Amino acid sequence: MEKWKCSVCGYIYDVNLGIPDNGIAPETSFEQLPDDWVCPLCGVPKEDFKKE
């Protein structure tokens, strides 16, 4: 599946894992994340993520 990397801090959003602690279920695609979603580590917007 897909992984997306934060261009600022290097955090990886793994679609297979989601972020259950933040209410994001496994298998939630990056495109399905809310438009106002931000990196859970550094707070940058999803526009600053790049597909791995």
Backbone as JSON Lines, residues from 0, in Angstrom:
{"i":0,"aa":"M","n":[0.83,-1.19,0.0],"ca":[0.0,0.0,0.0],"c":[0.87,1.25,0.0]}
{"i":1,"aa":"E","n":[0.21,2.37,0.08],"ca":[0.9,3.64,-0.02],"c":[1.48,4.12,1.3]}
{"i":2,"aa":"K","n":[2.56,4.88,1.15],"ca":[3.15,5.6,2.28],"c":[3.4,7.02,1.82]}
{"i":3,"aa":"W","n":[3.18,7.94,2.73],"ca":[3.39,9.36,2.46],"c":[4.34,9.91,3.51]}
{"i":4,"aa":"K","n":[5.32,10.71,3.07],"ca":[6.36,11.21,3.97],"c":[6.26,12.72,4.13]}
{"i":5,"aa":"C","n":[6.33,13.18,5.37],"ca":[6.34,14.62,5.66],"c":[7.68,15.18,5.2]}
{"i":6,"aa":"S","n":[7.62,16.23,4.39],"ca":[8.86,16.82,3.86],"c":[9.6,17.64,4.9]}
{"i":7,"aa":"V","n":[8.98,17.9,6.05],"ca":[9.62,18.7,7.09],"c":[10.31,17.81,8.13]}
{"i":8,"aa":"C","n":[9.56,16.86,8.73],"ca":[10.13,16.08,9.83],"c":[10.4,14.61,9.48]}
{"i":9,"aa":"G","n":[9.91,14.16,8.32],"ca":[10.16,12.78,7.92],"c":[9.15,11.77,8.41]}
{"i":10,"aa":"Y","n":[8.08,12.23,9.09],"ca":[7.03,11.32,9.55],"c":[6.45,10.58,8.36]}
{"i":11,"aa":"I","n":[6.2,9.28,8.52],"ca":[5.61,8.47,7.47],"c":[4.16,8.14,7.83]}
{"i":12,"aa":"Y","n":[3.23,8.51,6.93],"ca":[1.85,8.07,7.06],"c":[1.71,6.81,6.23]}
{"i":13,"aa":"D","n":[1.47,5.68,6.9],"ca":[1.31,4.38,6.24],"c":[-0.18,4.08,6.16]}
{"i":14,"aa":"V","n":[-0.69,3.98,4.94],"ca":[-2.11,3.73,4.72],"c":[-2.55,2.44,5.4]}
{"i":15,"aa":"N","n":[-1.7,1.42,5.38],"ca":[-2.04,0.14,6.0],"c":[-2.28,0.27,7.5]}
{"i":16,"aa":"L","n":[-1.54,1.14,8.15],"ca":[-1.63,1.29,9.6],"c":[-2.62,2.35,10.06]}
{"i":17,"aa":"G","n":[-2.8,3.39,9.25],"ca":[-3.62,4.52,9.7],"c":[-2.97,5.15,10.92]}
{"i":18,"aa":"I","n":[-3.75,5.87,11.71],"ca":[-3.28,6.44,12.98],"c":[-4.42,6.26,13.99]}
{"i":19,"aa":"P","n":[-4.6,5.03,14.47],"ca":[-5.74,4.76,15.37],"c":[-5.8,5.69,16.58]}
{"i":20,"aa":"D","n":[-4.66,6.09,17.12],"ca":[-4.65,6.99,18.28],"c":[-5.25,8.35,17.96]}
{"i":21,"aa":"N","n":[-5.27,8.71,16.66],"ca":[-5.82,10.0,16.23],"c":[-7.16,9.83,15.5]}
{"i":22,"aa":"G","n":[-7.75,8.63,15.61],"ca":[-9.04,8.4,14.98],"c":[-8.99,8.09,13.5]}
{"i":23,"aa":"I","n":[-7.81,7.8,12.96],"ca":[-7.67,7.46,11.55],"c":[-7.53,5.94,11.44]}
{"i":24,"aa":"A","n":[-8.55,5.29,10.9],"ca":[-8.57,3.83,10.83],"c":[-7.55,3.3,9.81]}
{"i":25,"aa":"P","n":[-7.03,2.09,10.04],"ca":[-6.18,1.45,9.03],"c":[-6.92,1.4,7.69]}
{"i":26,"aa":"E","n":[-6.15,1.45,6.62],"ca":[-6.67,1.43,5.24],"c":[-7.34,2.74,4.83]}
{"i":27,"aa":"T","n":[-7.13,3.82,5.6],"ca":[-7.65,5.13,5.21],"c":[-6.64,5.76,4.25]}
{"i":28,"aa":"S","n":[-7.07,5.97,3.01],"ca":[-6.15,6.53,2.02],"c":[-5.76,7.96,2.4]}
{"i":29,"aa":"F","n":[-4.63,8.4,1.87],"ca":[-4.17,9.76,2.16],"c":[-5.2,10.77,1.67]}
{"i":30,"aa":"E","n":[-5.81,10.5,0.53],"ca":[-6.81,11.4,-0.03],"c":[-8.05,11.51,0.85]}
{"i":31,"aa":"Q","n":[-8.33,10.48,1.63],"ca":[-9.5,10.48,2.52],"c":[-9.27,11.25,3.81]}
{"i":32,"aa":"L","n":[-8.03,11.58,4.11],"ca":[-7.76,12.36,5.32],"c":[-8.42,13.73,5.17]}
{"i":33,"aa":"P","n":[-8.92,14.3,6.25],"ca":[-9.57,15.62,6.16],"c":[-8.61,16.66,5.57]}
{"i":34,"aa":"D","n":[-9.18,17.63,4.88],"ca":[-8.36,18.68,4.26],"c":[-7.54,19.45,5.29]}
{"i":35,"aa":"D","n":[-8.04,19.52,6.53],"ca":[-7.32,20.26,7.56],"c":[-6.41,19.36,8.41]}
{"i":36,"aa":"W","n":[-6.22,18.12,7.97],"ca":[-5.32,17.2,8.68],"c":[-3.9,17.74,8.62]}
{"i":37,"aa":"V","n":[-3.16,17.58,9.72],"ca":[-1.77,18.02,9.78],"c":[-0.89,16.89,10.29]}
{"i":38,"aa":"C","n":[0.39,16.99,10.05],"ca":[1.35,16.0,10.52],"c":[1.24,15.9,12.05]}
{"i":39,"aa":"P","n":[1.09,14.67,12.57],"ca":[0.96,14.53,14.01],"c":[2.24,14.86,14.79]}
{"i":40,"aa":"L","n":[3.37,14.94,14.11],"ca":[4.62,15.27,14.8],"c":[4.98,16.75,14.74]}
{"i":41,"aa":"C","n":[4.85,17.35,13.54],"ca":[5.33,18.73,13.43],"c":[4.24,19.74,13.04]}
{"i":42,"aa":"G","n":[3.04,19.25,12.69],"ca":[1.92,20.15,12.46],"c":[1.82,20.78,11.08]}
{"i":43,"aa":"V","n":[2.64,20.36,10.12],"ca":[2.52,20.93,8.78],"c":[1.31,20.33,8.07]}
{"i":44,"aa":"P","n":[0.73,21.06,7.1],"ca":[-0.46,20.56,6.39],"c":[-0.13,19.39,5.47]}
{"i":45,"aa":"K","n":[-1.17,18.67,5.06],"ca":[-0.95,17.49,4.23],"c":[-0.34,17.82,2.87]}
{"i":46,"aa":"E","n":[-0.42,19.07,2.44],"ca":[0.21,19.48,1.18],"c":[1.73,19.29,1.22]}
{"i":47,"aa":"D","n":[2.29,19.25,2.45],"ca":[3.74,19.11,2.59],"c":[4.19,17.65,2.68]}
{"i":48,"aa":"F","n":[3.31,16.72,2.34],"ca":[3.65,15.29,2.28],"c":[3.89,14.89,0.84]}
{"i":49,"aa":"K","n":[4.81,13.94,0.65],"ca":[5.09,13.42,-0.69],"c":[4.94,11.9,-0.65]}
{"i":50,"aa":"K","n":[4.38,11.38,-1.74],"ca":[4.19,9.93,-1.83],"c":[5.53,9.24,-1.94]}
{"i":51,"aa":"E","n":[5.69,8.19,-1.16],"ca":[6.93,7.4,-1.16],"c":[6.9,6.38,-2.27]}
